[in-house]
Amino acid sequence: MYTYTDFDEAFVRTRVAQFRGQVARRIDGSLTEDEFKPLRLMNGLYLQLHAYMLRVAVPYGTLNPAQMRQLAYIADRWDKGYGHFTTRQNIQYNWPKLRDVPDMLDALADVGMHAIQTSGNTIRNVTADHFAGAAADEIEDPRAIAELLRQWSTDHPEFQFLPRKFKIAVTGAAHDRAVTKAHDIGLRMVRNDAGEPGFEVIVGGGLGRTPMVGKVLRAFLPKADLLPYCEAIVSVYNLLGRRDNKYKARIKITVHENGLEKMQELVEARFADIRDGFTGHDQALLAEIEAAFAPPAFVTKPTDGYEAARLANPAFRSWSDTNLSAHKAEGYAIVSISIKKHGATPGDATSDQMRVMADLAEQYGHGELRISHEQNVILPHVHKSDLPAVYAALREADLATANIGLASDIIACPGMDYCALATARSIPIAQEIATRFDELKIEHEIGQLKIKISGCINACGHHHVGHIGILGLDRAGVENYQITLGGDGTETTTIGERAGPGFSADEIVPAIERLVTGYLSLRQDADETFLQAYRRLGMEPFKAILYPREDKANAA
């Protein structure tokens, strides 16, 4: 893992001291809220529906045990004993007091963390595949590239006041677990005909009120050209992007209005202008960073205990079937820890749970943890012989829910329980859906199903790319939930199609139940997933299940 240098330490401490003074002036009235707003946003501090919210960056989703324990300490010391992990691989604290925020930032700096550029019209936290460095299908660990981009973008003098916020995602694997096609820049590692690793560069993806799938700007870009090419893209956007209308300010609109060919022409021209200015220092820095991401010292030992535990304990077998993924090292597995217990708030972890996960990473996981964009926590390197002990500890901490990728593993934004922008509740709906499927005991029969819910059109819950997406809106003061079907956030990214009229808060859970149980009768066999069935059959049979009375009325 990357460790802060003396320069990093000094930079972050200076920013904290600067913000401490700004907070003091806000509290004594020297700064108005309007004057303070841009200053707090530069430091990740939002004013939500009921209180301030501090968003902390977890770069490319990677943490060590000391950092996770510090997040737990902060939750206990200055919040309400929990944190909320987000779809940007960050953590949010929903109840800090303004006077305490500088102390929280100082505590983060103690473990090499900060909240810089987690808000504002700048380049946000660079995200990555949460299985990076461990996945069996990986070409290379992309986190060194993500760290290079993080260092380049942090406090970059040209890109602090972009037309709108800007998000970059990186993956080094064939299977896209980073939703790269829904980002302003998506980077997918590929090999050229000579077998050399480079990147497919995708631009102009995004969700929100105008969802768009990113377009390929370059089919293959050598690794050595990546930083100047990204700088060229953001430079072109900074000049060309609209500032007259914030709803048309994202790069996806810039690409749409100007066309991909013009964007390619402008980016390539800018790239040619600046490429020689990158004299190799970036590659020397990348080599240093790559050394920090050397693989752990994997061990070789028998896995008999794991196999025996699977045979002896049905609950452990169920958990291992859903929550483990293939690892590149023989004898190892990737452990996904669900923080989506049925009926719980998706993405919330208590301070005690954070400490348990830190302890497990330290004892069994080579000192690494990851946060996924799906709001779960990952132990990327666990030997199979240690899995029974890991499972037992997780179960004791209420973290052993066997539902990764299933119906109750729901992505949900904070919605109207916290967010000032939300138009409907997300958390209670997610909780009710998860609880209902637990009551029905059919999640494992249903198989892979990604349900995502957003409480407004900003789509922080990624509902557009859910197999089943739910969008909460306000209709004349009443919550109304629209359903979209067929979305996908992988390498075959697709924006879901709206099924029809929305449902009230009382109707939405029965509608989802009707939809999913109806799918069971439509699928060809037990191996055909919901998404596969939808792609084979199209909208109509699913719409008939969702709106049965409407179909009967039309038939009459």
C-alpha positions as CSV (number, residue, x, y, z in Angstrom):
1,M,0.0,0.0,0.0
2,Y,1.0,3.6,-0.6
3,T,2.4,5.4,2.5
4,Y,2.3,9.1,3.0
5,T,5.6,10.9,2.3
6,D,6.8,13.9,4.4
7,F,5.5,16.1,1.6
8,D,2.0,14.5,1.8
9,E,2.0,14.8,5.6
10,A,2.9,18.5,5.5
11,F,0.4,19.3,2.8
12,V,-2.5,17.7,4.6
13,R,-1.6,19.2,8.0
14,T,-1.4,22.7,6.4
15,R,-4.8,22.2,4.9
16,V,-6.2,21.2,8.3
17,A,-4.7,24.2,10.0
18,Q,-6.1,26.5,7.3
19,F,-9.6,25.0,7.7
20,R,-9.4,25.2,11.5
21,G,-9.1,28.9,11.1
22,Q,-11.9,29.1,8.7
23,V,-14.2,27.1,11.0
24,A,-13.3,29.5,13.9
25,R,-14.3,32.5,11.8
26,R,-17.6,30.8,10.8
27,I,-18.4,30.1,14.4
28,D,-17.6,33.7,15.6
29,G,-19.6,35.1,12.7
30,S,-16.7,36.6,10.7
31,L,-17.7,34.4,7.8
32,T,-21.3,34.1,6.6
33,E,-22.6,30.7,5.5
34,D,-22.4,31.8,1.9
35,E,-18.8,32.7,2.3
36,F,-18.0,29.6,4.3
37,K,-19.7,27.1,1.9
38,P,-17.0,26.9,-0.8
39,L,-14.3,26.6,1.9
40,R,-16.1,23.7,3.7
41,L,-16.8,21.9,0.4
42,M,-13.1,22.0,-0.4
43,N,-12.6,20.0,2.8
44,G,-15.4,17.5,2.2
45,L,-17.9,19.1,4.6
46,Y,-21.6,19.2,3.5
47,L,-24.6,20.7,5.2
48,Q,-27.3,18.0,5.0
49,L,-30.9,17.9,6.0
50,H,-30.4,17.8,9.8
51,A,-26.7,18.3,10.4
52,Y,-23.3,18.6,8.8
53,M,-21.8,15.6,7.0
54,L,-18.1,14.9,6.6
55,R,-17.1,12.8,3.5
56,V,-13.7,11.1,3.9
57,A,-11.7,9.9,1.0
58,V,-10.7,6.2,0.9
59,P,-8.5,6.4,-2.2
60,Y,-9.4,3.6,-4.6
61,G,-11.1,1.9,-1.7
62,T,-8.0,0.7,0.0
63,L,-7.5,0.8,3.8
64,N,-5.1,-0.7,6.3
65,P,-6.2,-1.9,9.8
66,A,-4.9,1.2,11.5
67,Q,-6.9,3.4,9.2
68,M,-10.1,1.3,9.8
69,R,-9.6,1.5,13.5
70,Q,-9.1,5.3,13.3
71,L,-12.4,5.6,11.3
72,A,-14.0,3.7,14.2
73,Y,-12.4,6.0,16.8
74,I,-13.7,9.1,14.9
75,A,-17.2,7.5,14.8
76,D,-17.2,7.1,18.6
77,R,-15.4,10.3,19.5
78,W,-17.2,12.8,17.3
79,D,-20.2,11.1,15.7
80,K,-22.9,8.5,16.7
81,G,-20.8,5.4,16.7
82,Y,-21.1,4.4,13.0
83,G,-20.1,5.4,9.5
84,H,-21.7,5.1,6.1
85,F,-19.7,3.6,3.3
86,T,-20.6,5.0,-0.1
87,T,-20.7,4.1,-3.8
88,R,-17.6,6.3,-4.3
89,Q,-15.6,4.0,-1.9
90,N,-15.7,6.8,0.7
91,I,-17.0,6.9,4.3
92,Q,-19.4,9.6,5.5
93,Y,-20.1,10.8,9.0
94,N,-23.6,12.1,9.3
95,W,-23.7,13.9,12.6
96,P,-20.4,15.9,13.3
97,K,-20.5,19.2,15.0
98,L,-18.9,22.0,13.1
99,R,-16.4,22.9,15.9
100,D,-15.2,19.2,15.9
101,V,-14.5,18.9,12.2
102,P,-10.9,20.2,12.3
103,D,-10.1,17.7,15.1
104,M,-11.6,14.9,13.0
105,L,-9.4,16.0,10.0
106,D,-6.4,16.0,12.3
107,A,-7.2,12.5,13.4
108,L,-7.5,11.4,9.8
109,A,-4.1,12.9,9.0
110,D,-2.6,10.8,11.8
111,V,-3.2,7.7,9.7
112,G,-2.6,9.2,6.2
113,M,-6.2,10.1,5.3
114,H,-8.1,13.3,4.5
115,A,-11.3,14.7,3.1
116,I,-9.8,16.9,0.3
117,Q,-11.7,16.9,-3.0
118,T,-14.5,14.7,-1.8
119,S,-16.8,17.5,-2.9
120,G,-16.7,20.5,-5.2
121,N,-16.3,21.0,-9.0
122,T,-12.9,19.2,-9.1
123,I,-11.6,15.7,-9.6
124,R,-13.1,13.5,-6.9
125,N,-11.7,10.4,-5.2
126,V,-10.3,8.1,-7.8
127,T,-12.1,4.7,-7.5
128,A,-11.0,1.2,-8.6
129,D,-12.0,-2.4,-8.7
130,H,-12.4,-3.5,-5.1
131,F,-10.8,-6.8,-5.9
132,A,-7.7,-5.0,-7.3
133,G,-4.4,-6.9,-6.6
134,A,-6.3,-10.1,-5.8
135,A,-8.7,-10.9,-8.7
136,A,-8.1,-14.0,-10.7
137,D,-9.1,-12.3,-14.0
138,E,-6.8,-9.3,-13.4
139,I,-4.1,-8.2,-16.0
140,E,-2.4,-5.9,-13.4
141,D,-3.2,-4.3,-10.1
142,P,-4.6,-0.9,-11.2
143,R,-4.2,0.8,-7.8
144,A,-0.7,2.2,-8.6
145,I,-2.3,4.0,-11.6
146,A,-5.1,5.2,-9.3
147,E,-2.6,6.5,-6.8
148,L,-0.7,8.3,-9.6
149,L,-3.9,9.9,-10.7
150,R,-4.7,10.9,-7.1
151,Q,-1.4,12.6,-6.6
152,W,-1.7,14.4,-10.0
153,S,-5.2,15.6,-9.4
154,T,-5.0,16.6,-5.7
155,D,-4.8,20.4,-5.6
156,H,-4.0,20.6,-9.3
157,P,-4.0,24.3,-10.0
158,E,-5.8,24.1,-13.4
159,F,-8.6,21.8,-12.2
160,Q,-9.9,23.1,-8.9
161,F,-12.8,25.0,-10.6
162,L,-14.1,22.7,-13.4
163,P,-17.5,23.2,-14.9
164,R,-18.8,20.4,-12.7
165,K,-17.5,17.5,-10.5
166,F,-15.3,15.0,-12.3
167,K,-15.0,11.3,-11.5
168,I,-12.4,8.7,-12.7
169,A,-12.6,4.9,-12.2
170,V,-9.9,2.4,-13.0
171,T,-10.0,-1.4,-13.4
172,G,-7.2,-3.9,-14.3
173,A,-9.5,-6.8,-15.0
174,A,-11.5,-8.2,-17.9
175,H,-14.7,-8.1,-15.8
176,D,-15.6,-4.5,-14.9
177,R,-16.3,-4.2,-11.2
178,A,-15.7,-0.5,-11.1
179,V,-18.6,0.7,-13.4
180,T,-16.0,2.5,-15.6
181,K,-18.6,3.3,-18.3
182,A,-20.6,5.4,-15.9
183,H,-17.7,7.7,-15.1
184,D,-16.4,10.9,-16.6
185,I,-13.2,9.0,-17.4
186,G,-13.2,5.2,-17.3
187,L,-9.9,3.3,-17.6
188,R,-10.1,-0.4,-18.5
189,M,-6.7,-2.2,-18.7
190,V,-6.4,-4.2,-21.9
191,R,-3.5,-5.8,-23.9
192,N,-2.5,-4.8,-27.4
193,D,-1.6,-7.3,-30.2
194,A,1.9,-7.5,-28.8
195,G,0.6,-8.5,-25.4
196,E,1.6,-5.2,-23.8
197,P,-0.7,-3.7,-21.1
198,G,-2.4,-0.4,-21.7
199,F,-5.8,1.2,-21.2
200,E,-9.0,1.5,-23.1
201,V,-10.0,5.1,-22.4
202,I,-13.7,5.8,-22.0
203,V,-15.1,9.3,-21.7
204,G,-18.5,10.9,-21.0
205,G,-20.3,8.3,-18.9
206,G,-22.5,9.3,-16.0
207,L,-25.8,8.8,-14.3
208,G,-28.0,11.5,-12.7
209,R,-30.8,13.3,-14.5
210,T,-29.3,12.5,-18.0
211,P,-27.8,9.0,-17.8
212,M,-25.3,8.1,-20.5
213,V,-22.9,5.2,-21.2
214,G,-19.3,6.3,-21.8
215,K,-17.8,6.2,-25.2
216,V,-14.4,4.8,-26.2
217,L,-12.0,7.7,-26.8
218,R,-9.0,5.5,-27.3
219,A,-9.1,1.8,-27.8
220,F,-5.5,1.4,-26.6
221,L,-3.4,3.9,-24.7
222,P,0.1,2.8,-23.6
223,K,0.6,3.1,-19.8
224,A,3.4,5.6,-20.3
225,D,0.9,8.0,-22.0
226,L,-1.8,7.8,-19.4
227,L,-1.2,10.8,-17.3
228,P,-0.7,13.3,-20.1
229,Y,-3.7,11.9,-21.9
230,C,-5.9,12.3,-18.9
231,E,-4.6,15.8,-18.4
232,A,-5.5,16.5,-22.1
233,I,-9.0,15.2,-21.6
234,V,-9.6,17.3,-18.4
235,S,-8.0,20.4,-20.1
236,V,-10.3,20.2,-23.1
237,Y,-13.3,19.7,-20.8
238,N,-12.3,22.6,-18.7
239,L,-12.3,24.9,-21.7
240,L,-15.3,23.4,-23.6
241,G,-17.6,22.4,-20.8
242,R,-20.6,24.5,-20.2
243,R,-20.8,26.9,-17.2
244,D,-24.1,28.5,-18.0
245,N,-26.3,25.6,-16.9
246,K,-25.1,23.2,-14.1
247,Y,-27.5,20.5,-15.4
248,K,-25.5,20.5,-18.7
249,A,-22.1,21.0,-17.3
250,R,-20.8,17.4,-17.0
251,I,-18.4,16.1,-19.6
252,K,-21.1,13.6,-20.8
253,I,-23.1,16.6,-22.1
254,T,-19.9,18.1,-23.6
255,V,-19.3,14.9,-25.5
256,H,-23.0,14.7,-26.6
257,E,-23.2,18.3,-27.8
258,N,-19.8,18.3,-29.6
259,G,-19.7,14.7,-30.8
260,L,-17.1,12.0,-30.1
261,E,-15.0,12.8,-33.2
262,K,-14.5,16.4,-32.2
263,M,-13.6,15.4,-28.7
264,Q,-11.1,13.0,-30.0
265,E,-9.6,15.6,-32.3
266,L,-9.3,18.2,-29.5
267,V,-8.0,15.8,-26.9
268,E,-5.4,14.3,-29.3
269,A,-4.3,17.9,-30.3
270,R,-3.9,18.9,-26.6
271,F,-2.1,15.6,-25.9
272,A,0.4,16.3,-28.6
273,D,1.0,19.8,-27.2
274,I,1.7,18.6,-23.7
275,R,3.2,15.1,-24.1
276,D,6.8,16.3,-24.3
277,G,6.4,18.2,-21.1
278,F,6.0,14.9,-19.3
279,T,9.7,14.1,-19.3
280,G,9.5,10.8,-17.6
281,H,9.2,12.0,-14.0
282,D,5.6,10.6,-13.9
283,Q,7.0,7.2,-15.0
284,A,9.7,7.3,-12.3
285,L,7.0,8.2,-9.7
286,L,4.8,5.4,-11.0
287,A,7.6,2.9,-10.6
288,E,8.0,4.0,-6.9
289,I,4.3,3.7,-6.4
290,E,4.1,0.2,-8.0
291,A,6.8,-1.0,-5.6
292,A,4.5,0.1,-2.7
293,F,1.8,-2.2,-4.2
294,A,3.9,-5.3,-4.3
295,P,1.8,-8.5,-3.6
296,P,1.8,-9.8,-0.1
297,A,3.9,-12.7,0.9
298,F,1.4,-15.4,0.2
299,V,1.8,-18.7,2.1
300,T,1.3,-22.3,1.1
301,K,-0.6,-24.6,3.5
302,P,-3.3,-27.2,3.3
303,T,-7.0,-26.2,2.8
304,D,-8.5,-29.4,4.3
305,G,-10.0,-27.5,7.2
306,Y,-11.9,-25.2,4.8
307,E,-13.4,-28.2,2.9
308,A,-14.3,-30.0,6.1
309,A,-16.1,-26.9,7.5
310,R,-18.1,-26.6,4.3
311,L,-19.3,-30.2,4.6
312,A,-20.0,-29.9,8.4
313,N,-21.7,-26.4,8.5
314,P,-24.5,-25.5,6.1
315,A,-24.4,-21.9,7.2
316,F,-20.7,-21.6,6.5
317,R,-21.2,-23.4,3.1
318,S,-24.0,-20.9,2.2
319,W,-21.8,-18.0,3.2
320,S,-18.8,-19.3,1.3
321,D,-20.9,-19.9,-1.8
322,T,-22.0,-16.2,-2.0
323,N,-19.4,-14.2,-0.2
324,L,-16.1,-15.6,-1.6
325,S,-14.5,-14.9,-5.0
326,A,-11.7,-16.5,-6.9
327,H,-8.2,-15.3,-6.0
328,K,-5.1,-15.2,-8.2
329,A,-3.0,-17.0,-5.6
330,E,-3.6,-20.7,-5.1
331,G,-5.2,-21.6,-1.8
332,Y,-6.6,-18.0,-1.2
333,A,-10.0,-16.5,-1.5
334,I,-11.4,-12.9,-1.7
335,V,-13.8,-12.4,1.2
336,S,-16.7,-9.9,0.7
337,I,-18.1,-8.8,4.1
338,S,-21.8,-7.9,3.7
339,I,-22.8,-4.8,5.6
340,K,-26.3,-5.3,4.3
341,K,-27.8,-7.5,7.0
342,H,-31.5,-7.9,6.3
343,G,-33.3,-4.9,7.6
344,A,-30.2,-2.9,8.3
345,T,-29.2,0.4,6.6
346,P,-27.1,-0.5,3.5
347,G,-23.5,0.7,3.9
348,D,-23.6,1.5,7.6
349,A,-21.0,-0.1,9.9
350,T,-20.7,0.4,13.6
351,S,-17.4,1.3,15.2
352,D,-17.2,-2.1,16.8
353,Q,-17.8,-3.8,13.5
354,M,-15.0,-1.6,11.9
355,R,-12.6,-2.8,14.6
356,V,-13.6,-6.4,14.1
357,M,-12.9,-6.0,10.3
358,A,-9.6,-4.3,11.1
359,D,-8.6,-7.2,13.4
360,L,-9.5,-9.8,10.8
361,A,-7.4,-8.0,8.2
362,E,-4.5,-7.8,10.5
363,Q,-4.7,-11.4,11.6
364,Y,-5.8,-13.2,8.5
365,G,-5.8,-10.7,5.6
366,H,-2.2,-9.5,5.1
367,G,-3.2,-6.2,6.5
368,E,-5.5,-5.0,3.7
369,L,-9.2,-4.0,3.5
370,R,-11.2,-2.6,0.6
371,I,-14.4,-0.7,0.3
372,S,-16.5,-1.6,-2.7
373,H,-18.7,0.7,-4.7
374,E,-21.5,-1.7,-3.7
375,Q,-21.1,-0.5,-0.1
376,N,-19.5,-3.6,1.3
377,V,-16.1,-4.3,2.8
378,I,-13.5,-6.7,1.3
379,L,-10.7,-8.8,2.8
380,P,-8.8,-9.3,-0.5
381,H,-6.3,-11.9,0.7
382,V,-7.5,-14.7,3.0
383,H,-6.1,-18.2,3.0
384,K,-8.8,-20.8,2.7
385,S,-7.6,-22.5,5.9
386,D,-8.4,-19.4,7.8
387,L,-11.9,-18.9,6.5
388,P,-13.7,-20.9,9.2
389,A,-12.2,-18.6,11.8
390,V,-12.9,-15.5,9.8
391,Y,-16.5,-16.6,9.4
392,A,-16.9,-17.3,13.1
393,A,-15.6,-13.8,14.0
394,L,-17.9,-12.2,11.4
395,R,-20.9,-14.1,12.7
396,E,-20.2,-12.9,16.3
397,A,-20.0,-9.3,15.0
398,D,-23.3,-9.6,13.0
399,L,-21.3,-9.4,9.7
400,A,-21.8,-12.9,8.3
401,T,-24.9,-12.3,6.1
402,A,-24.6,-14.6,3.1
403,N,-26.1,-12.3,0.5
404,I,-23.4,-10.8,-1.7
405,G,-24.9,-10.2,-5.1
406,L,-28.3,-11.3,-4.0
407,A,-31.6,-9.5,-3.8
408,S,-30.9,-8.0,-0.3
409,D,-27.4,-6.8,-1.2
410,I,-29.0,-3.5,-2.2
411,I,-27.2,-0.3,-3.1
412,A,-29.0,2.7,-1.5
413,C,-28.3,6.4,-1.2
414,P,-29.1,8.1,2.2
415,G,-32.3,9.5,0.7
416,M,-34.6,11.9,2.5
417,D,-33.5,10.5,5.9
418,Y,-30.3,12.6,5.6
419,C,-29.9,14.3,2.2
420,A,-31.1,17.8,1.6
421,L,-31.4,17.1,-2.2
422,A,-33.5,13.9,-1.8
423,T,-37.2,13.8,-2.8
424,A,-38.0,10.4,-1.3
425,R,-36.7,7.9,1.3
426,S,-34.3,5.2,0.1
427,I,-33.2,3.5,3.3
428,P,-36.6,2.3,4.6
429,I,-37.5,0.9,1.2
430,A,-34.2,-0.9,0.9
431,Q,-34.7,-2.3,4.5
432,E,-38.2,-3.5,3.7
433,I,-37.2,-5.2,0.5
434,A,-34.4,-7.0,2.1
435,T,-36.5,-8.0,5.1
436,R,-39.3,-9.3,2.8
437,F,-36.9,-11.5,0.7
438,D,-35.4,-12.9,4.0
439,E,-39.0,-13.8,5.1
440,L,-39.6,-15.6,1.7
441,K,-36.3,-17.5,2.0
442,I,-35.9,-17.4,-1.8
443,E,-32.8,-15.2,-2.3
444,H,-30.5,-18.1,-3.1
445,E,-33.0,-19.6,-5.5
446,I,-33.3,-16.2,-7.3
447,G,-29.5,-16.0,-7.6
448,Q,-27.6,-12.9,-8.8
449,L,-29.8,-9.8,-8.7
450,K,-28.7,-6.3,-8.3
451,I,-31.3,-3.9,-6.9
452,K,-30.3,-0.3,-6.6
453,I,-32.3,2.6,-5.2
454,S,-31.9,6.4,-5.4
455,G,-33.9,9.0,-3.5
456,C,-33.7,11.6,-6.2
457,I,-32.7,12.1,-9.9
458,N,-29.0,12.6,-8.9
459,A,-28.8,8.8,-8.9
460,C,-26.3,8.4,-6.0
461,G,-27.8,4.9,-5.6
462,H,-26.8,4.0,-9.2
463,H,-30.4,2.9,-9.9
464,H,-29.9,3.4,-13.7
465,V,-27.5,0.4,-13.8
466,G,-29.4,-1.9,-11.5
467,H,-31.0,-5.0,-12.9
468,I,-33.9,-3.6,-11.0
469,G,-33.6,0.2,-10.4
470,I,-35.8,2.2,-8.1
471,L,-36.0,6.0,-8.3
472,G,-37.9,7.8,-5.5
473,L,-39.6,11.1,-6.5
474,D,-42.0,13.6,-5.1
475,R,-45.4,13.7,-6.8
476,A,-47.4,16.5,-5.3
477,G,-46.0,15.9,-1.8
478,V,-46.3,12.1,-2.0
479,E,-43.4,9.7,-2.4
480,N,-43.5,7.9,-5.7
481,Y,-41.1,5.1,-6.8
482,Q,-40.4,4.4,-10.5
483,I,-38.9,1.1,-11.5
484,T,-36.3,0.6,-14.3
485,L,-35.3,-2.8,-15.6
486,G,-32.3,-4.3,-17.4
487,G,-29.6,-1.9,-16.2
488,D,-26.1,-3.2,-15.9
489,G,-22.9,-1.7,-14.5
490,T,-20.3,-4.1,-15.9
491,E,-18.3,-4.2,-19.1
492,T,-21.7,-4.5,-20.9
493,T,-23.0,-1.4,-19.3
494,T,-26.7,-0.6,-20.1
495,I,-29.0,2.0,-18.8
496,G,-32.2,0.5,-17.4
497,E,-35.6,1.1,-19.1
498,R,-38.5,2.6,-17.2
499,A,-41.2,0.0,-16.7
500,G,-44.2,2.3,-16.4
501,P,-46.0,4.4,-13.8
502,G,-44.5,4.7,-10.3
503,F,-45.7,3.1,-7.1
504,S,-46.4,4.6,-3.7
505,A,-44.3,3.8,-0.7
506,D,-46.9,1.2,0.4
507,E,-46.9,-0.4,-3.1
508,I,-43.3,-0.6,-4.0
509,V,-42.2,-3.6,-1.9
510,P,-45.1,-5.8,-3.1
511,A,-44.3,-4.7,-6.7
512,I,-40.7,-5.8,-6.4
513,E,-41.8,-9.0,-4.8
514,R,-44.2,-9.6,-7.7
515,L,-41.6,-8.8,-10.2
516,V,-38.9,-11.1,-8.8
517,T,-41.2,-14.1,-8.0
518,G,-42.6,-13.7,-11.5
519,Y,-39.1,-13.9,-13.0
520,L,-38.8,-17.4,-11.4
521,S,-41.6,-18.6,-13.7
522,L,-40.1,-16.9,-16.7
523,R,-36.5,-18.1,-16.6
524,Q,-35.4,-21.0,-18.8
525,D,-33.6,-22.7,-16.0
526,A,-32.1,-22.1,-12.6
527,D,-28.9,-20.8,-14.2
528,E,-30.5,-18.0,-16.1
529,T,-30.2,-14.8,-14.1
530,F,-32.7,-12.0,-13.9
531,L,-30.7,-9.8,-16.3
532,Q,-30.2,-12.7,-18.8
533,A,-34.0,-13.4,-18.7
534,Y,-34.8,-9.7,-19.2
535,R,-32.4,-9.5,-22.2
536,R,-33.9,-12.6,-23.7
537,L,-37.6,-11.7,-23.2
538,G,-37.6,-7.9,-23.2
539,M,-39.8,-5.6,-21.1
540,E,-43.3,-6.8,-21.9
541,P,-43.6,-10.0,-19.8
542,F,-42.1,-8.2,-16.8
543,K,-44.4,-5.2,-17.3
544,A,-47.3,-7.6,-17.3
545,I,-46.2,-8.9,-13.9
546,L,-45.8,-5.4,-12.5
547,Y,-49.1,-4.0,-13.7
548,P,-51.5,-7.0,-13.8
549,R,-54.7,-5.0,-13.3
550,E,-53.8,-2.6,-16.1
551,D,-53.3,-5.5,-18.5
552,K,-56.7,-7.0,-17.5
553,A,-58.4,-3.7,-18.0
554,N,-56.8,-3.3,-21.5
555,A,-57.9,-6.9,-22.4
556,A,-61.5,-6.1,-21.4
